[in-house]
Amino acid sequence: MIKRGGLAILAVVLLSTWGISWLFSDKASPLFKPIEHYELAGELHFIQPEAVDQVLNHYFGFSFWQVNLDEIQSDLVQLEWVSQAVVKRQWPNRLYVAIEEQKPVARWGGSGLINQTGEVFFPKERGEFNALVLLEGEEVDAKKMLSALVVFQAQLNAIEFTIVSLKHQLDGVWWIRLLNGSEIVLDSKKGEYKLETFIAAYPQLAKTLRKSAQVYDLRYSNGFIVGNAQ
């Protein structure tokens, strides 16, 4: 009797679950509400509205209660220039969509950009960002390179040097190209200390050296070498 009672309860639960699912998902149900519209929060500067339409239109007609919000967010993040996306239900038949666009802070290699968190992305066009600092290195080191750029530039502000590109080689050597055409070569061993030493000594260099494009090689424990520009 106990087993029969248990089976009966299970059957009731399954039927109830099926019934609830039918009420919200079947188009013949009076409670079925299809997604018909979406509201986009804020303005888009780089993302094409048509691309967002294409993603959201795919979900029109889905049940308001059962549409997969995580799946929609995942689809939106795949779009060019999308950094993050949040999708919520908005009664009775609408989706609320908030999109955060990528915010480039530097160029990456030949065709990429890097955002403020050190993530690299590759838009089809990046022409309007050609004035940003160029970073070159292994993509896995992107965050480290962005942090190094911030540190190096903060140090070089003391002698009014502006970095235009920063390259990190596999052997750990940094190439810092400056707006005035000069380059600074720096290794990873006590790099910040060596740069500070150079900055302190730079005002003592002859004006002829400071005015011409030079390579300042700081990969020495007891000083640096001023050489010809490469």
Wavefront OBJ file of the C-alpha trace (Angstrom):
o trace
v 0.000 0.000 0.000
v 2.861 2.360 0.815
v 4.510 1.787 -2.527
v 1.243 2.375 -4.355
v 0.691 5.550 -2.373
v 4.165 6.769 -3.224
v 3.650 6.098 -6.892
v 0.351 7.904 -6.793
v 1.962 10.964 -5.197
v 4.773 10.902 -7.762
v 2.240 10.720 -10.560
v 0.353 13.696 -9.153
v 3.591 15.698 -8.866
v 4.594 14.885 -12.438
v 1.178 15.775 -13.770
v 1.194 19.027 -11.802
v 4.656 19.918 -13.105
v 3.608 19.115 -16.640
v 0.454 21.150 -16.203
v 2.330 24.204 -14.916
v 4.835 23.924 -17.745
v 1.998 23.677 -20.265
v 0.246 26.736 -18.830
v 3.287 28.934 -19.338
v 4.828 27.477 -22.489
v 2.041 26.233 -24.754
v 0.615 28.815 -27.119
v -2.868 27.380 -26.551
v -2.680 28.249 -22.850
v -4.414 31.438 -21.652
v -1.295 32.236 -19.561
v 1.148 32.014 -22.449
v 2.890 35.352 -23.025
v 5.308 35.567 -25.962
v 8.292 37.917 -26.101
v 7.443 40.605 -28.656
v 9.669 43.603 -27.885
v 12.869 44.618 -26.171
v 14.040 47.824 -24.522
v 17.678 48.827 -24.898
v 19.087 50.935 -22.066
v 21.391 53.818 -22.969
v 23.045 54.641 -26.273
v 25.405 52.579 -28.368
v 28.465 54.245 -29.873
v 30.290 51.375 -31.572
v 27.793 48.500 -31.687
v 25.462 48.413 -34.671
v 21.773 48.367 -33.571
v 21.042 45.929 -36.405
v 23.371 43.403 -34.797
v 21.464 43.643 -31.509
v 18.170 43.320 -33.393
v 19.365 40.156 -35.074
v 20.158 38.538 -31.708
v 16.960 39.622 -29.943
v 14.609 38.945 -32.853
v 15.586 35.290 -32.644
v 13.892 35.082 -29.233
v 10.647 36.812 -30.192
v 7.748 34.392 -29.781
v 9.431 32.501 -26.948
v 7.505 32.178 -23.694
v 8.007 35.182 -21.414
v 8.456 32.819 -18.476
v 10.765 30.285 -20.084
v 13.010 32.315 -22.394
v 16.655 31.626 -21.510
v 18.167 34.932 -20.345
v 21.660 33.488 -19.892
v 21.641 32.269 -23.483
v 20.623 35.702 -24.770
v 23.364 37.386 -22.737
v 25.887 34.904 -24.088
v 24.793 35.643 -27.669
v 25.090 39.399 -27.114
v 28.596 39.154 -25.644
v 29.725 37.490 -28.876
v 28.976 40.700 -30.775
v 31.811 43.012 -31.704
v 32.408 45.791 -29.138
v 30.233 44.175 -26.440
v 32.009 43.881 -23.100
v 29.082 42.786 -20.912
v 25.332 42.323 -21.337
v 22.473 42.034 -18.854
v 19.017 40.838 -19.927
v 15.902 40.888 -17.731
v 12.215 40.143 -18.232
v 9.853 43.117 -18.346
v 6.175 42.285 -17.989
v 4.175 41.423 -19.984
v 6.035 40.723 -23.240
v 9.321 42.602 -23.258
v 13.002 42.106 -22.530
v 15.130 44.769 -20.878
v 18.662 44.810 -22.327
v 21.661 46.695 -20.933
v 24.925 46.522 -22.891
v 28.333 47.738 -21.770
v 30.605 48.537 -24.678
v 34.329 47.968 -24.774
v 36.388 50.964 -23.630
v 39.744 50.917 -25.465
v 42.694 52.335 -23.564
v 45.483 51.165 -25.894
v 46.111 49.491 -29.235
v 47.261 45.899 -29.330
v 49.573 44.661 -32.063
v 48.610 45.119 -35.675
v 44.823 44.982 -35.395
v 43.675 44.696 -31.783
v 42.626 46.956 -28.946
v 42.908 46.474 -25.202
v 40.318 47.601 -22.667
v 40.784 48.992 -19.154
v 40.823 45.528 -17.582
v 43.595 44.280 -19.862
v 41.390 42.221 -22.176
v 42.318 42.174 -25.869
v 39.663 42.314 -28.587
v 39.848 42.639 -32.352
v 37.290 44.962 -33.983
v 36.984 45.235 -37.745
v 37.957 48.903 -37.599
v 40.135 50.722 -35.089
v 41.128 53.800 -37.122
v 39.785 56.364 -34.660
v 42.004 54.892 -31.943
v 45.313 55.237 -33.798
v 46.449 57.874 -31.306
v 46.375 55.394 -28.421
v 49.586 53.837 -27.124
v 50.605 50.694 -29.016
v 51.316 47.559 -26.961
v 53.120 44.597 -28.498
v 53.755 41.255 -26.861
v 52.187 37.910 -26.021
v 48.427 38.156 -25.537
v 48.638 36.237 -22.246
v 50.769 39.129 -20.928
v 48.272 41.838 -21.915
v 47.213 42.720 -18.354
v 50.812 42.787 -17.168
v 51.776 45.048 -20.066
v 48.925 47.457 -19.390
v 49.968 47.672 -15.727
v 53.591 48.231 -16.775
v 52.511 51.014 -19.133
v 50.776 52.816 -16.263
v 53.832 52.460 -14.007
v 56.388 53.475 -16.654
v 54.367 56.491 -17.786
v 53.901 57.668 -14.194
v 57.673 57.502 -13.711
v 58.498 59.231 -17.009
v 56.131 62.106 -16.309
v 58.893 63.500 -14.088
v 60.981 64.330 -17.187
v 57.990 65.017 -19.460
v 58.427 61.898 -21.588
v 55.326 60.434 -23.251
v 55.170 56.776 -24.238
v 53.794 56.044 -27.712
v 54.530 52.310 -27.800
v 55.595 49.583 -25.430
v 56.991 46.253 -26.567
v 57.700 43.248 -24.347
v 59.950 40.527 -25.771
v 60.006 36.867 -24.816
v 63.407 37.359 -23.166
v 61.850 39.867 -20.760
v 63.261 42.995 -22.414
v 61.057 46.089 -22.650
v 61.282 48.560 -25.537
v 59.718 51.909 -24.654
v 59.286 54.262 -27.594
v 58.734 57.922 -26.751
v 56.905 60.738 -28.492
v 60.193 62.578 -29.174
v 61.526 59.588 -31.135
v 63.784 58.237 -28.407
v 63.669 54.663 -27.146
v 64.381 53.213 -23.737
v 65.532 49.595 -23.441
v 64.866 48.000 -20.091
v 65.161 44.482 -18.705
v 62.881 42.957 -16.100
v 65.562 42.791 -13.383
v 65.004 45.805 -11.117
v 63.409 47.557 -14.064
v 61.529 50.226 -12.116
v 64.635 51.048 -10.058
v 66.797 51.353 -13.179
v 64.214 53.619 -14.780
v 64.150 55.834 -11.704
v 67.966 56.027 -11.802
v 67.844 57.052 -15.449
v 65.183 59.691 -14.748
v 67.327 61.182 -11.979
v 70.395 61.303 -14.247
v 68.665 62.453 -17.441
v 68.758 66.236 -16.678
v 72.563 65.981 -16.355
v 73.007 64.711 -19.916
v 74.349 67.087 -22.525
v 71.646 69.008 -24.374
v 72.862 67.704 -27.715
v 72.177 64.149 -26.541
v 68.790 65.037 -25.117
v 67.623 66.814 -28.273
v 68.540 64.091 -30.755
v 66.686 60.798 -31.120
v 68.603 58.257 -29.059
v 68.377 54.794 -27.565
v 68.865 54.731 -23.821
v 69.911 51.234 -22.840
v 69.291 50.667 -19.136
v 70.174 46.978 -19.012
v 73.240 47.550 -16.849
v 73.639 47.302 -13.106
v 75.857 50.383 -12.764
v 74.433 52.849 -15.295
v 73.114 53.150 -18.834
v 74.373 53.664 -22.371
v 73.227 56.303 -24.839
v 73.397 54.943 -28.381
v 72.150 55.663 -31.879
v 68.458 55.379 -32.602
v 67.330 52.155 -34.284
l 1 2 3 4 5 6 7 8 9 10 11 12 13 14 15 16 17 18 19 20 21 22 23 24 25 26 27 28 29 30 31 32 33 34 35 36 37 38 39 40 41 42 43 44 45 46 47 48 49 50 51 52 53 54 55 56 57 58 59 60 61 62 63 64 65 66 67 68 69 70 71 72 73 74 75 76 77 78 79 80 81 82 83 84 85 86 87 88 89 90 91 92 93 94 95 96 97 98 99 100 101 102 103 104 105 106 107 108 109 110 111 112 113 114 115 116 117 118 119 120 121 122 123 124 125 126 127 128 129 130 131 132 133 134 135 136 137 138 139 140 141 142 143 144 145 146 147 148 149 150 151 152 153 154 155 156 157 158 159 160 161 162 163 164 165 166 167 168 169 170 171 172 173 174 175 176 177 178 179 180 181 182 183 184 185 186 187 188 189 190 191 192 193 194 195 196 197 198 199 200 201 202 203 204 205 206 207 208 209 210 211 212 213 214 215 216 217 218 219 220 221 222 223 224 225 226 227 228 229 230
